[in-house]
Amino acid sequence: MDKKSRIFQIDNIKCILIFLVVFGHLCEQMPFKSSRFLYLLIYSFHMPAFAFISGYCCKKTTKEILISKYFYPYIVFQTCYIAFAKYILHETIKFQYTTPYWILWYLLALFLWNIVISIFSDTEKILKCILIIGCIIALLVGYIDTVSYYLSLSRILVMFPFFVSGYYLKIRNFQIFKPGERKTNILPKFLTLLCVVLVSCILYLAQHKIQASWAYHSLPYHELQYSIWNRAFFLIISVIFITFLCMFIPNKNMGIITSIGQNTIGIFLLHGFIIRYLTYKNILQTLPLPQLSIILLSIIIILACSSKPAIILLKPLIMLPLKRK
């Protein structure tokens, strides 16, 4: 996306989402009062929101470019993370590429989602069919025992409708982001805010009855004792929060926030090494004032992983150079 046509609101939303990614992962290692609720709230929508944004930003291209952009970094970082876990963290783990390591499922998802989009035409009928079929599969796949962590198929299938919906809205030129100074009608904003408050209250009150792992969408229903209705509930929550972000996040250059939003891939790929190492050394568990520490540490990690040295280091690892014809 060039500078003239760049939608700063998307960058600002991506900054918020990547902060939630880092903050959420730290919540797992630094429990504090309300951390269970915050973790549940974050996981109820942050990755579907990323999928939606990725779909909106998707552009059809060649399979060679998709391999270079998504599959190549998946192979590189799958190797790096497994080597890191095996030789630095001393985990019992084998080198393999069919089950993505931790966060790397999203790279594989982006590769497969883009492949699917590139196969079909952009007609409204086709995209609507893909979206409807995708939603049905997302709900029914939980009944198939063999679809789980292998190739992260469960997550990829469940979150695919969010990717398709983002792409569909862009193709149909829906003004889901704020062009210029356009003001959104107050009623939709009020209703969206009300829905956000309501679902947040529901999650808070029911947090001890709901497993955060339900929101991972990684395993079939019977393994975690949840149902199609639980999954549908989380998918609806995702839609509500995505709508909220599109309505309330400003569409303007917000300096460092916008800049961070333009470099989320580096943060996404690098922060895992930092968090896993700090956890291995038992540093996170001993930090004082966890509520404050987790916020400060999230900011420090984000700034470090989006710095110029980090970007320079990452460049050959996240994009395979292609020969010009």
N, C-alpha and C positions, 0 to 999 in steps of 0.2 A: 504494500500500500504506500503510494508516494506521499510526500509531505502535504501537497495541496488537497488531496482527497482523503487524507488520514482522518479518522474519526477518533478524536482524543478521548471521547467517552469510553470507547472500547479499551483503550490503554489504561484509563483510570479504573475501570472494572477489573481488568486483569491484574492490576496492582493489588487491589483489595483481595482478589481470589488467591493470589500467590502468597499474600500475607497469611490468609486463613490456612493454606496448605502447610506452611512452616509452623504456624501457631498450633494447628491441630496435631501435627506430629510431635511437637514438644509437649502438648497436653497428655499424650500417652505416657511420657517419661517423667513428667513433673506434676503429679496430681496435686490439686489444691481444692479449696472449697468452690463449688460450682464448676469445676473442670469437667466433670462427667456431663453436665448439661451443655456446656459450651462445645465440647467435643461432638456430642450428638447433634447439636444444631448445625455445626460446621459441616459435618459429613452428610447431613440431610440434603445439601444442595450444592456444595462448592464444585465438585467434579462434573455433575450435570451442567452447571453453569459454564464451566470451561469448555465442555463439549459443544454447547450451544454457540459460544463465541467462536470456537474453532470452525464450526459449520458456517457461520456467517462470513468468516474471513476466507473460507475455502475458495480456491480457484482451480478449475480443471487444468490439468497439465499432463505431461507424459509420464509413463510408468518409470522411466529412468530418473526423472526428477523426484518422484515420490520415493523411490528407493534411496536416492541420495539424501533426501530431506528427513525421512522418518525411519526407514529400515536400517540404513547404515549406522545412525547414532544408536539405534536399539541394540545392534550387535556389539558396537564398541562399548557402550555403557553396561550392557549385560555382562560382558567380559570383565570390565573394570570393577563393577560392584561385586561380582562373585569372587574375583581375585582379592578384593579388599576384605570381604567377609571371611575368606578362607585363610589368608596370610596375615592380615592385620588384626581382625577380630577373633581369629582362631575358631571359626564356626565349622561344623562338619557339613560341607556342601560340595556338590560336584558341578563342574562346568557343563551347562546345558542351555539350550536356547528355545525350548518349547514352553517353559513356564517362566514368564517374566519375573524378574526379581523386584519385589516390593513395588516401588513407584513406576517402574518401567513399562507396566502394562499400557500406560497412556500413549507411549510412542507407537507401540504395536497397534493400538486402537486407531490412532490417527492415520497410520499407513493403510489399514484395512478399510476404514471409513472412506478415505479419499479414493481408494481403488473402486469401491462400490459406486460412489458418485460419478466417477469418470466413465463407468460402463454405460450408464443410462442417460437418456436425453433429459433436457431441462424443461420439458413440457409440464404444465401444471398437473395434468392427469397422472403422469408417471410419478412425479414427486409426491403427490397426494397418496398414491397407491403404496409407494415405498414407506411413507410415514405411517400409514394405517397398519400395514403389515408389520412394520418395525415395532409399533406399540403392542400389537397382539403377541408377537414373539417375545418381547421384553417381559410380558406378564406370564406367558405360558412356559418359558424356558426354565422357570424355577421348578417345574415338575420333572425335568429330565435330570436324572442322577449323574449322568456322565459329563454334563456341562458345568464346569466349575473353574478351577485355577489353570487347567491346561489351556495354553495360549490365551489365558484370561478371557475365554469365550463368553462366560456369563456376564462379566462387566461390559465387555464390548457390545454384546447384543442388547443389554438392558439400556445402555446409555446412547446407543445409536440413534434413537428417535430425536434426542436433543440436538445431535449433530445435524440430522436431516432437517429439522424444523428451522435451525439457524440458516442453513443453506437455502431452504425454500423461501423464507421471508426476505432474504437478500435478492433472490432471483425475481420475486414478485414485487420488489421495490416497496415493501412495507416500511414505513417510517418508525421503526421500533427504537431508534436512537434519535437524540435531539439534534436536528439540523439547525445550526445557528442558534437563534434565540427563541425558537418556537416554544410556546408555553403549552403544557399539557393540561387538558381540562381537569379541574379540581376534583370532580367526582371519581373518575378512575383512580386518581392518586390516593384519594381518601380510602376507597374500597381496598386497594392494594395494600396500603399501610395497615388497615384494619385486619386483613387476612394474615399479614406477617405477624402482627401482635397475637392473633388468635392461635396460630399454629405454634408460635414460640411458647405461649402459655400451656398449650396441650403437651408439648415436648417436655416442658419443665415439670409439670404435674405428674406426667407418666414416665419420667426418665428412668425410674427403677424397674419399670415393667417392660421397657423397650431396650433391646440390645443395639448398640451402635453398629455392630457387625451386620445388622439387617440392611443398613444403608450402604454397605460395601457392594451389595449385589453380586457377590463372588461365589456363593454356594447355593445349592438347591434348597427348597423350602424345608424339607424334612430334617436336614442336618442341623439347622438352627432353630427348629420348632417355630417357624413363622409361616405366613400364608401369602397368597396372592393379594389379599386386601392390605396387608402390611406394606408390600412392595408398591401397590397402587397409591397408598397414603404418602409414601416417601416421594414418589414421582410427582404427585400433586404439589407437595411442599416445594420441590425443585422448581416447578413452573411458577409458583407464587413468588419465590425469591428472585428468580430470573427476571420476572416482570418488574419487581421492586427495583432491582439494580438498573434496569433499562429506563425506568421512570425518574429515579431520584439522583443518580450519579451525574454530575455536571459534564457537559460536553465542551470542555475548555482545557487548554494546556495548564496543568497544575504543577509545573516544574518537575521536581524529583519524583513525585508520584506518577506522573505521566511517563517519565523516563524509565522508571522501574517497570511499568506496565509494558514497555516496548522491548524489554529484555527478560521476560519471565522464563524462557526456556533454560537459560543458564542457571537461574535460581532453582528451578524445578530439578534439574539434573545434579546440581552440586550440593544442595543443602542436605541431601540424604547422607553423604559421606560425613559431614560435620556432626549431624545429630547422632548417627550410629556410633561414631568414635567417642563423642562426649558421654554417651550412654555406657559404652564399654568401659570407660575409665571412671564410671560412677561420679562424674562431675555434676551432671544435671540433678541428681537426687540429693546433692548436698548444698545446693545454692540456697541462700537465705531469701526470705520474702518471695516465694514462688510466683505470686500474682504479678509482681513487678518484674521479677527476673525473666519470666517467660515472654513478656512484651518486649523488654529491652533486648533479650537474646534473639528474638525473632527479627527485630529491626537490624541488629548487627549482622546476622546471617544474610539477610536480604541485601544489605548494602555491600557486604563482602562479595557475594556471589554475582552481583550485577555491576561490579567495579570494572574498570577498563582492563586491568591485568587478567581478571577472570574471563572476560569476553575474548581477549586475545588468546588465552590458553585454550578456550573452548572451541574456537573457530574451526580448526582442522578436525575436531572430534565430532562436530554436529552437522557437518555438511561435506559430503564426498564431492570433491571437484570433478566436474564433468568436462570432457574434451569438447571443444567447440568444433562444429562441423564446418 
